[in-house]
Amino acid sequence: MVIQYFGQGEVKVSQGDWNLSFSAGKLRIGGRDGFEIVGPGEYEVNGTFVRAVPTDGPDNKINTAYSVLFDDIRLVHLGESLGAIKAEAKEVLSDADILFSPSSDYATTLDPKIIIPMYEAKGKDLPKPVDKLVVKRKDLEGKEGEVVPIISLPAAGR
């Protein structure tokens, strides 16, 4: 699985010819002509399982956070979540293998194995940002809250 970050919460995850992308509160599975998910619900698209739940977003709007089982790895993308995550949403979003988070505040709440910040992560103890993250299920063993900053690529890199 290859993970790339394009800034503003936009993430592309690829495995072979199959990919998904998170952007502006929506999830697209299967490329440009793929299936687009906008809003809460449960979905299955060609063996990719998605649970989308509402969370509090900016300007008192509803944000949609996604939990996706893709290539046997649970990806959680919080979008523009703000504030505490309610119990119903936490149940769906907890135990992520990889968490795409708009804030460092959610790391301890959701217990991910890897955290990919969608903000400028700062601190002398942070690892050097990578261009992309290549990960397999076995790479996640023993990880607990490891922060992996990914360099934001230009939109033309999609």
Residue, then its C-alpha position, 0 to 999 in steps of 0.5 A: m500500500v502506498i500513501q501520498y499526501f497532497g495537503q488540505g487533508e487530501v490523501k491518496v492510498s493505492q494498492g496495485d491498480w486499486n486506489l482510494s482518495f480522501s478530499a474535502g469531506k468525501l471519499r472516492i474508491g476506484g479512481r477518477d471514475g470510481f464510487e464517491i461517498v459523501g456523508p455518513g453510512e455503511y458502504e461496500v465497494n468491490g470488497t472495500f468496507v467503509r463506515a462513515v460517521p458524523t463528527d463536529g466540523p468547523d463553523n458548526k457544520i457536520n464533518t464526516a469521518y471515515s473508517v475504511l478496511f482496505d487491503d486488510i488495513r484499517l484507515v481512519h480519516l478524520g477530515e476536519s473534525l474538531g473537538a471531542i469525538k462522541a462515543e458513537a463515532k469513537e466506537v467506529l473510529s477507534d483501533a485504526d491501523i493508520l490515522f489521518s488526523p487534523s490535530s495531535d489531540y486525537a492520537t491518544t483518544l483513538d489508539p492508532k498504530i500510525i498517525i499521519p498528521m494533516y497539519e504541520a507537525k513540529g517537535k525535535d523528536l519527530p521523524k523526518p518527513v517522507d515523500k510517501l509511506v509504503v506499508k504492509r500489514k506486517d509493518l504495523e506489528g508492534k507499532e503504537g502511535e508512531v507519527v509519520p509526517i508525509i511531505s505535501l505533494p503538489a496537486a499535479g502529482r496525483 
